[in-house]
């Protein structure tokens, strides 16, 4: 049985969002680009040399 706050939470839009703990219990990636995917499916990595702040811009 799923437990709210452990396996999922309900976001501000009223959607169920599965946690990392739930995904690990399930044991496999569903390839739906889940927000808390412990396998990182669908996430892009940013590079260290990518400057997204305005601090160094003149």
mmCIF file of the N, C-alpha and C atoms, coordinates in Angstrom:
data_MODEL
# 
_entry.id   MODEL 
# 
loop_
_atom_site.group_PDB 
_atom_site.id 
_atom_site.type_symbol 
_atom_site.label_atom_id 
_atom_site.label_alt_id 
_atom_site.label_comp_id 
_atom_site.label_asym_id 
_atom_site.label_entity_id 
_atom_site.label_seq_id 
_atom_site.pdbx_PDB_ins_code 
_atom_site.Cartn_x 
_atom_site.Cartn_y 
_atom_site.Cartn_z 
_atom_site.occupancy 
_atom_site.B_iso_or_equiv 
_atom_site.pdbx_formal_charge 
_atom_site.auth_seq_id 
_atom_site.auth_comp_id 
_atom_site.auth_asym_id 
_atom_site.auth_atom_id 
_atom_site.pdbx_PDB_model_num 
ATOM 1   N N  . UNK A 1 1  ? 0.832  -1.181 0.000   1.00 0.00 ? 1  UNK A N  1 
ATOM 2   C CA . UNK A 1 1  ? 0.000  0.000  0.000   1.00 0.00 ? 1  UNK A CA 1 
ATOM 3   C C  . UNK A 1 1  ? 0.883  1.253  0.000   1.00 0.00 ? 1  UNK A C  1 
ATOM 4   N N  . UNK A 1 2  ? 0.525  2.213  -0.810  1.00 0.00 ? 2  UNK A N  1 
ATOM 5   C CA . UNK A 1 2  ? 1.281  3.459  -0.897  1.00 0.00 ? 2  UNK A CA 1 
ATOM 6   C C  . UNK A 1 2  ? 1.016  4.338  0.321   1.00 0.00 ? 2  UNK A C  1 
ATOM 7   N N  . UNK A 1 3  ? 2.075  5.008  0.785   1.00 0.00 ? 3  UNK A N  1 
ATOM 8   C CA . UNK A 1 3  ? 1.944  5.889  1.933   1.00 0.00 ? 3  UNK A CA 1 
ATOM 9   C C  . UNK A 1 3  ? 2.257  7.318  1.515   1.00 0.00 ? 3  UNK A C  1 
ATOM 10  N N  . UNK A 1 4  ? 1.295  8.206  1.745   1.00 0.00 ? 4  UNK A N  1 
ATOM 11  C CA . UNK A 1 4  ? 1.501  9.608  1.397   1.00 0.00 ? 4  UNK A CA 1 
ATOM 12  C C  . UNK A 1 4  ? 2.642  10.177 2.227   1.00 0.00 ? 4  UNK A C  1 
ATOM 13  N N  . UNK A 1 5  ? 3.498  10.951 1.591   1.00 0.00 ? 5  UNK A N  1 
ATOM 14  C CA . UNK A 1 5  ? 4.649  11.541 2.258   1.00 0.00 ? 5  UNK A CA 1 
ATOM 15  C C  . UNK A 1 5  ? 5.889  10.668 2.193   1.00 0.00 ? 5  UNK A C  1 
ATOM 16  N N  . UNK A 1 6  ? 5.710  9.392  1.908   1.00 0.00 ? 6  UNK A N  1 
ATOM 17  C CA . UNK A 1 6  ? 6.846  8.473  1.769   1.00 0.00 ? 6  UNK A CA 1 
ATOM 18  C C  . UNK A 1 6  ? 6.974  8.027  0.323   1.00 0.00 ? 6  UNK A C  1 
ATOM 19  N N  . UNK A 1 7  ? 5.903  7.497  -0.223  1.00 0.00 ? 7  UNK A N  1 
ATOM 20  C CA . UNK A 1 7  ? 5.908  6.997  -1.598  1.00 0.00 ? 7  UNK A CA 1 
ATOM 21  C C  . UNK A 1 7  ? 5.473  8.055  -2.611  1.00 0.00 ? 7  UNK A C  1 
ATOM 22  N N  . UNK A 1 8  ? 4.696  9.010  -2.172  1.00 0.00 ? 8  UNK A N  1 
ATOM 23  C CA . UNK A 1 8  ? 4.196  10.049 -3.076  1.00 0.00 ? 8  UNK A CA 1 
ATOM 24  C C  . UNK A 1 8  ? 3.776  11.268 -2.270  1.00 0.00 ? 8  UNK A C  1 
ATOM 25  N N  . UNK A 1 9  ? 3.579  12.364 -2.973  1.00 0.00 ? 9  UNK A N  1 
ATOM 26  C CA . UNK A 1 9  ? 2.944  13.539 -2.391  1.00 0.00 ? 9  UNK A CA 1 
ATOM 27  C C  . UNK A 1 9  ? 2.041  14.132 -3.458  1.00 0.00 ? 9  UNK A C  1 
ATOM 28  N N  . UNK A 1 10 ? 1.168  15.012 -3.048  1.00 0.00 ? 10 UNK A N  1 
ATOM 29  C CA . UNK A 1 10 ? 0.252  15.658 -3.983  1.00 0.00 ? 10 UNK A CA 1 
ATOM 30  C C  . UNK A 1 10 ? 0.734  17.090 -4.175  1.00 0.00 ? 10 UNK A C  1 
ATOM 31  N N  . UNK A 1 11 ? 1.026  17.443 -5.419  1.00 0.00 ? 11 UNK A N  1 
ATOM 32  C CA . UNK A 1 11 ? 1.564  18.780 -5.687  1.00 0.00 ? 11 UNK A CA 1 
ATOM 33  C C  . UNK A 1 11 ? 0.452  19.823 -5.694  1.00 0.00 ? 11 UNK A C  1 
ATOM 34  N N  . UNK A 1 12 ? 0.828  21.068 -5.919  1.00 0.00 ? 12 UNK A N  1 
ATOM 35  C CA . UNK A 1 12 ? -0.140 22.174 -5.864  1.00 0.00 ? 12 UNK A CA 1 
ATOM 36  C C  . UNK A 1 12 ? -1.218 22.098 -6.939  1.00 0.00 ? 12 UNK A C  1 
ATOM 37  N N  . UNK A 1 13 ? -0.951 21.326 -7.999  1.00 0.00 ? 13 UNK A N  1 
ATOM 38  C CA . UNK A 1 13 ? -1.949 21.137 -9.056  1.00 0.00 ? 13 UNK A CA 1 
ATOM 39  C C  . UNK A 1 13 ? -2.888 19.969 -8.769  1.00 0.00 ? 13 UNK A C  1 
ATOM 40  N N  . UNK A 1 14 ? -2.640 19.263 -7.658  1.00 0.00 ? 14 UNK A N  1 
ATOM 41  C CA . UNK A 1 14 ? -3.479 18.125 -7.301  1.00 0.00 ? 14 UNK A CA 1 
ATOM 42  C C  . UNK A 1 14 ? -3.020 16.807 -7.896  1.00 0.00 ? 14 UNK A C  1 
ATOM 43  N N  . UNK A 1 15 ? -1.823 16.792 -8.482  1.00 0.00 ? 15 UNK A N  1 
ATOM 44  C CA . UNK A 1 15 ? -1.289 15.567 -9.087  1.00 0.00 ? 15 UNK A CA 1 
ATOM 45  C C  . UNK A 1 15 ? -0.484 14.761 -8.075  1.00 0.00 ? 15 UNK A C  1 
ATOM 46  N N  . UNK A 1 16 ? -0.545 13.443 -8.190  1.00 0.00 ? 16 UNK A N  1 
ATOM 47  C CA . UNK A 1 16 ? 0.293  12.561 -7.393  1.00 0.00 ? 16 UNK A CA 1 
ATOM 48  C C  . UNK A 1 16 ? 1.694  12.585 -7.985  1.00 0.00 ? 16 UNK A C  1 
ATOM 49  N N  . UNK A 1 17 ? 2.703  12.773 -7.141  1.00 0.00 ? 17 UNK A N  1 
ATOM 50  C CA . UNK A 1 17 ? 4.096  12.786 -7.585  1.00 0.00 ? 17 UNK A CA 1 
ATOM 51  C C  . UNK A 1 17 ? 4.826  11.704 -6.800  1.00 0.00 ? 17 UNK A C  1 
ATOM 52  N N  . UNK A 1 18 ? 5.347  10.712 -7.500  1.00 0.00 ? 18 UNK A N  1 
ATOM 53  C CA . UNK A 1 18 ? 6.066  9.633  -6.830  1.00 0.00 ? 18 UNK A CA 1 
ATOM 54  C C  . UNK A 1 18 ? 7.442  10.105 -6.385  1.00 0.00 ? 18 UNK A C  1 
ATOM 55  N N  . UNK A 1 19 ? 7.854  9.648  -5.209  1.00 0.00 ? 19 UNK A N  1 
ATOM 56  C CA . UNK A 1 19 ? 9.151  10.019 -4.646  1.00 0.00 ? 19 UNK A CA 1 
ATOM 57  C C  . UNK A 1 19 ? 10.245 9.068  -5.140  1.00 0.00 ? 19 UNK A C  1 
ATOM 58  N N  . UNK A 1 20 ? 11.472 9.458  -4.887  1.00 0.00 ? 20 UNK A N  1 
ATOM 59  C CA . UNK A 1 20 ? 12.613 8.602  -5.219  1.00 0.00 ? 20 UNK A CA 1 
ATOM 60  C C  . UNK A 1 20 ? 12.484 7.256  -4.499  1.00 0.00 ? 20 UNK A C  1 
ATOM 61  N N  . UNK A 1 21 ? 12.045 7.289  -3.248  1.00 0.00 ? 21 UNK A N  1 
ATOM 62  C CA . UNK A 1 21 ? 11.889 6.064  -2.465  1.00 0.00 ? 21 UNK A CA 1 
ATOM 63  C C  . UNK A 1 21 ? 10.914 5.097  -3.131  1.00 0.00 ? 21 UNK A C  1 
ATOM 64  N N  . UNK A 1 22 ? 9.809  5.622  -3.654  1.00 0.00 ? 22 UNK A N  1 
ATOM 65  C CA . UNK A 1 22 ? 8.844  4.764  -4.339  1.00 0.00 ? 22 UNK A CA 1 
ATOM 66  C C  . UNK A 1 22 ? 9.470  4.120  -5.572  1.00 0.00 ? 22 UNK A C  1 
ATOM 67  N N  . UNK A 1 23 ? 10.155 4.926  -6.361  1.00 0.00 ? 23 UNK A N  1 
ATOM 68  C CA . UNK A 1 23 ? 10.774 4.393  -7.578  1.00 0.00 ? 23 UNK A CA 1 
ATOM 69  C C  . UNK A 1 23 ? 11.784 3.297  -7.241  1.00 0.00 ? 23 UNK A C  1 
ATOM 70  N N  . UNK A 1 24 ? 12.569 3.505  -6.201  1.00 0.00 ? 24 UNK A N  1 
ATOM 71  C CA . UNK A 1 24 ? 13.545 2.488  -5.808  1.00 0.00 ? 24 UNK A CA 1 
ATOM 72  C C  . UNK A 1 24 ? 12.854 1.212  -5.329  1.00 0.00 ? 24 UNK A C  1 
ATOM 73  N N  . UNK A 1 25 ? 11.743 1.335  -4.616  1.00 0.00 ? 25 UNK A N  1 
ATOM 74  C CA . UNK A 1 25 ? 10.974 0.148  -4.194  1.00 0.00 ? 25 UNK A CA 1 
ATOM 75  C C  . UNK A 1 25 ? 10.440 -0.601 -5.404  1.00 0.00 ? 25 UNK A C  1 
ATOM 76  N N  . UNK A 1 26 ? 9.979  0.150  -6.409  1.00 0.00 ? 26 UNK A N  1 
ATOM 77  C CA . UNK A 1 26 ? 9.438  -0.473 -7.623  1.00 0.00 ? 26 UNK A CA 1 
ATOM 78  C C  . UNK A 1 26 ? 10.539 -1.218 -8.363  1.00 0.00 ? 26 UNK A C  1 
ATOM 79  N N  . UNK A 1 27 ? 11.738 -0.637 -8.390  1.00 0.00 ? 27 UNK A N  1 
ATOM 80  C CA . UNK A 1 27 ? 12.890 -1.359 -8.889  1.00 0.00 ? 27 UNK A CA 1 
ATOM 81  C C  . UNK A 1 27 ? 13.254 -1.207 -10.350 1.00 0.00 ? 27 UNK A C  1 
ATOM 82  N N  . UNK A 1 28 ? 12.532 -0.398 -11.099 1.00 0.00 ? 28 UNK A N  1 
ATOM 83  C CA . UNK A 1 28 ? 12.889 -0.198 -12.505 1.00 0.00 ? 28 UNK A CA 1 
ATOM 84  C C  . UNK A 1 28 ? 12.412 1.174  -12.965 1.00 0.00 ? 28 UNK A C  1 
ATOM 85  N N  . UNK A 1 29 ? 12.997 1.638  -14.050 1.00 0.00 ? 29 UNK A N  1 
ATOM 86  C CA . UNK A 1 29 ? 12.631 2.929  -14.632 1.00 0.00 ? 29 UNK A CA 1 
ATOM 87  C C  . UNK A 1 29 ? 11.489 2.731  -15.625 1.00 0.00 ? 29 UNK A C  1 
ATOM 88  N N  . UNK A 1 30 ? 10.459 3.563  -15.509 1.00 0.00 ? 30 UNK A N  1 
ATOM 89  C CA . UNK A 1 30 ? 9.312  3.468  -16.420 1.00 0.00 ? 30 UNK A CA 1 
ATOM 90  C C  . UNK A 1 30 ? 9.510  4.315  -17.682 1.00 0.00 ? 30 UNK A C  1 
ATOM 91  N N  . UNK A 1 31 ? 10.580 5.106  -17.722 1.00 0.00 ? 31 UNK A N  1 
ATOM 92  C CA . UNK A 1 31 ? 10.943 5.948  -18.871 1.00 0.00 ? 31 UNK A CA 1 
ATOM 93  C C  . UNK A 1 31 ? 9.881  6.999  -19.196 1.00 0.00 ? 31 UNK A C  1 
ATOM 94  N N  . UNK A 1 32 ? 9.233  7.523  -18.137 1.00 0.00 ? 32 UNK A N  1 
ATOM 95  C CA . UNK A 1 32 ? 8.255  8.598  -18.305 1.00 0.00 ? 32 UNK A CA 1 
ATOM 96  C C  . UNK A 1 32 ? 8.803  9.953  -17.869 1.00 0.00 ? 32 UNK A C  1 
ATOM 97  N N  . UNK A 1 33 ? 10.117 10.026 -17.666 1.00 0.00 ? 33 UNK A N  1 
ATOM 98  C CA . UNK A 1 33 ? 10.788 11.269 -17.245 1.00 0.00 ? 33 UNK A CA 1 
ATOM 99  C C  . UNK A 1 33 ? 10.214 11.797 -15.932 1.00 0.00 ? 33 UNK A C  1 
ATOM 100 N N  . UNK A 1 34 ? 10.094 10.919 -14.961 1.00 0.00 ? 34 UNK A N  1 
ATOM 101 C CA . UNK A 1 34 ? 9.546  11.284 -13.656 1.00 0.00 ? 34 UNK A CA 1 
ATOM 102 C C  . UNK A 1 34 ? 10.433 12.319 -12.963 1.00 0.00 ? 34 UNK A C  1 
ATOM 103 N N  . UNK A 1 35 ? 9.796  13.201 -12.211 1.00 0.00 ? 35 UNK A N  1 
ATOM 104 C CA . UNK A 1 35 ? 10.494 14.277 -11.524 1.00 0.00 ? 35 UNK A CA 1 
ATOM 105 C C  . UNK A 1 35 ? 11.577 13.759 -10.581 1.00 0.00 ? 35 UNK A C  1 
ATOM 106 N N  . UNK A 1 36 ? 11.302 12.686 -9.863  1.00 0.00 ? 36 UNK A N  1 
ATOM 107 C CA . UNK A 1 36 ? 12.236 12.152 -8.869  1.00 0.00 ? 36 UNK A CA 1 
ATOM 108 C C  . UNK A 1 36 ? 12.866 10.829 -9.302  1.00 0.00 ? 36 UNK A C  1 
ATOM 109 N N  . UNK A 1 37 ? 13.091 10.658 -10.588 1.00 0.00 ? 37 UNK A N  1 
ATOM 110 C CA . UNK A 1 37 ? 13.666 9.412  -11.099 1.00 0.00 ? 37 UNK A CA 1 
ATOM 111 C C  . UNK A 1 37 ? 15.081 9.206  -10.562 1.00 0.00 ? 37 UNK A C  1 
ATOM 112 N N  . UNK A 1 38 ? 15.317 8.126  -9.812  1.00 0.00 ? 38 UNK A N  1 
ATOM 113 C CA . UNK A 1 38 ? 16.656 7.884  -9.281  1.00 0.00 ? 38 UNK A CA 1 
ATOM 114 C C  . UNK A 1 38 ? 17.644 7.435  -10.356 1.00 0.00 ? 38 UNK A C  1 
ATOM 115 N N  . UNK A 1 39 ? 17.142 7.080  -11.521 1.00 0.00 ? 39 UNK A N  1 
ATOM 116 C CA . UNK A 1 39 ? 18.008 6.656  -12.615 1.00 0.00 ? 39 UNK A CA 1 
ATOM 117 C C  . UNK A 1 39 ? 18.343 7.809  -13.547 1.00 0.00 ? 39 UNK A C  1 
ATOM 118 N N  . UNK A 1 40 ? 17.726 8.959  -13.328 1.00 0.00 ? 40 UNK A N  1 
ATOM 119 C CA . UNK A 1 40 ? 18.027 10.153 -14.108 1.00 0.00 ? 40 UNK A CA 1 
ATOM 120 C C  . UNK A 1 40 ? 17.521 10.124 -15.536 1.00 0.00 ? 40 UNK A C  1 
ATOM 121 N N  . UNK A 1 41 ? 16.548 9.286  -15.830 1.00 0.00 ? 41 UNK A N  1 
ATOM 122 C CA . UNK A 1 41 ? 16.052 9.185  -17.199 1.00 0.00 ? 41 UNK A CA 1 
ATOM 123 C C  . UNK A 1 41 ? 15.434 10.504 -17.646 1.00 0.00 ? 41 UNK A C  1 
ATOM 124 N N  . UNK A 1 42 ? 15.869 10.997 -18.800 1.00 0.00 ? 42 UNK A N  1 
ATOM 125 C CA . UNK A 1 42 ? 15.304 12.203 -19.386 1.00 0.00 ? 42 UNK A CA 1 
ATOM 126 C C  . UNK A 1 42 ? 15.868 13.496 -18.853 1.00 0.00 ? 42 UNK A C  1 
ATOM 127 N N  . UNK A 1 43 ? 16.794 13.428 -17.915 1.00 0.00 ? 43 UNK A N  1 
ATOM 128 C CA . UNK A 1 43 ? 17.378 14.647 -17.372 1.00 0.00 ? 43 UNK A CA 1 
ATOM 129 C C  . UNK A 1 43 ? 18.643 14.991 -18.134 1.00 0.00 ? 43 UNK A C  1 
ATOM 130 N N  . UNK A 1 44 ? 18.819 16.264 -18.409 1.00 0.00 ? 44 UNK A N  1 
ATOM 131 C CA . UNK A 1 44 ? 20.033 16.713 -19.080 1.00 0.00 ? 44 UNK A CA 1 
ATOM 132 C C  . UNK A 1 44 ? 20.982 17.279 -18.042 1.00 0.00 ? 44 UNK A C  1 
ATOM 133 N N  . UNK A 1 45 ? 22.259 17.046 -18.247 1.00 0.00 ? 45 UNK A N  1 
ATOM 134 C CA . UNK A 1 45 ? 23.268 17.555 -17.329 1.00 0.00 ? 45 UNK A CA 1 
ATOM 135 C C  . UNK A 1 45 ? 23.793 18.878 -17.847 1.00 0.00 ? 45 UNK A C  1 
ATOM 136 N N  . UNK A 1 46 ? 23.923 19.851 -16.945 1.00 0.00 ? 46 UNK A N  1 
ATOM 137 C CA . UNK A 1 46 ? 24.514 21.124 -17.348 1.00 0.00 ? 46 UNK A CA 1 
ATOM 138 C C  . UNK A 1 46 ? 26.025 21.019 -17.210 1.00 0.00 ? 46 UNK A C  1 
ATOM 139 N N  . UNK A 1 47 ? 26.732 21.780 -18.020 1.00 0.00 ? 47 UNK A N  1 
ATOM 140 C CA . UNK A 1 47 ? 28.190 21.755 -17.969 1.00 0.00 ? 47 UNK A CA 1 
ATOM 141 C C  . UNK A 1 47 ? 28.676 22.795 -16.977 1.00 0.00 ? 47 UNK A C  1 
ATOM 142 N N  . UNK A 1 48 ? 29.866 22.579 -16.416 1.00 0.00 ? 48 UNK A N  1 
ATOM 143 C CA . UNK A 1 48 ? 30.422 23.491 -15.423 1.00 0.00 ? 48 UNK A CA 1 
ATOM 144 C C  . UNK A 1 48 ? 30.778 24.851 -16.011 1.00 0.00 ? 48 UNK A C  1 
ATOM 145 N N  . UNK A 1 49 ? 31.112 24.898 -17.290 1.00 0.00 ? 49 UNK A N  1 
ATOM 146 C CA . UNK A 1 49 ? 31.513 26.160 -17.898 1.00 0.00 ? 49 UNK A CA 1 
ATOM 147 C C  . UNK A 1 49 ? 30.321 26.972 -18.390 1.00 0.00 ? 49 UNK A C  1 
ATOM 148 N N  . UNK A 1 50 ? 29.149 26.507 -18.147 1.00 0.00 ? 50 UNK A N  1 
ATOM 149 C CA . UNK A 1 50 ? 27.943 27.202 -18.562 1.00 0.00 ? 50 UNK A CA 1 
ATOM 150 C C  . UNK A 1 50 ? 27.574 28.234 -17.502 1.00 0.00 ? 50 UNK A C  1 
ATOM 151 N N  . UNK A 1 51 ? 27.630 29.525 -17.850 1.00 0.00 ? 51 UNK A N  1 
ATOM 152 C CA . UNK A 1 51 ? 27.342 30.594 -16.906 1.00 0.00 ? 51 UNK A CA 1 
ATOM 153 C C  . UNK A 1 51 ? 25.931 31.096 -17.132 1.00 0.00 ? 51 UNK A C  1 
ATOM 154 N N  . UNK A 1 52 ? 25.066 30.853 -16.160 1.00 0.00 ? 52 UNK A N  1 
ATOM 155 C CA . UNK A 1 52 ? 23.678 31.275 -16.305 1.00 0.00 ? 52 UNK A CA 1 
ATOM 156 C C  . UNK A 1 52 ? 23.368 32.505 -15.463 1.00 0.00 ? 52 UNK A C  1 
ATOM 157 N N  . UNK A 1 53 ? 24.353 33.017 -14.724 1.00 0.00 ? 53 UNK A N  1 
ATOM 158 C CA . UNK A 1 53 ? 24.115 34.193 -13.893 1.00 0.00 ? 53 UNK A CA 1 
ATOM 159 C C  . UNK A 1 53 ? 24.550 35.456 -14.617 1.00 0.00 ? 53 UNK A C  1 
ATOM 160 N N  . UNK A 1 54 ? 24.057 36.580 -14.149 1.00 0.00 ? 54 UNK A N  1 
ATOM 161 C CA . UNK A 1 54 ? 24.418 37.870 -14.729 1.00 0.00 ? 54 UNK A CA 1 
ATOM 162 C C  . UNK A 1 54 ? 25.593 38.509 -14.001 1.00 0.00 ? 54 UNK A C  1 
ATOM 163 N N  . UNK A 1 55 ? 26.166 37.845 -13.017 1.00 0.00 ? 55 UNK A N  1 
ATOM 164 C CA . UNK A 1 55 ? 27.223 38.405 -12.186 1.00 0.00 ? 55 UNK A CA 1 
ATOM 165 C C  . UNK A 1 55 ? 28.458 38.760 -12.999 1.00 0.00 ? 55 UNK A C  1 
ATOM 166 N N  . UNK A 1 56 ? 28.884 37.887 -13.898 1.00 0.00 ? 56 UNK A N  1 
ATOM 167 C CA . UNK A 1 56 ? 30.117 38.107 -14.655 1.00 0.00 ? 56 UNK A CA 1 
ATOM 168 C C  . UNK A 1 56 ? 29.902 38.821 -15.979 1.00 0.00 ? 56 UNK A C  1 
ATOM 169 N N  . UNK A 1 57 ? 28.696 39.182 -16.280 1.00 0.00 ? 57 UNK A N  1 
ATOM 170 C CA . UNK A 1 57 ? 28.407 39.837 -17.554 1.00 0.00 ? 57 UNK A CA 1 
ATOM 171 C C  . UNK A 1 57 ? 28.528 41.344 -17.404 1.00 0.00 ? 57 UNK A C  1 
ATOM 172 N N  . UNK A 1 58 ? 29.110 41.992 -18.405 1.00 0.00 ? 58 UNK A N  1 
ATOM 173 C CA . UNK A 1 58 ? 29.290 43.453 -18.358 1.00 0.00 ? 58 UNK A CA 1 
ATOM 174 C C  . UNK A 1 58 ? 28.599 44.122 -19.496 1.00 0.00 ? 58 UNK A C  1 
# 
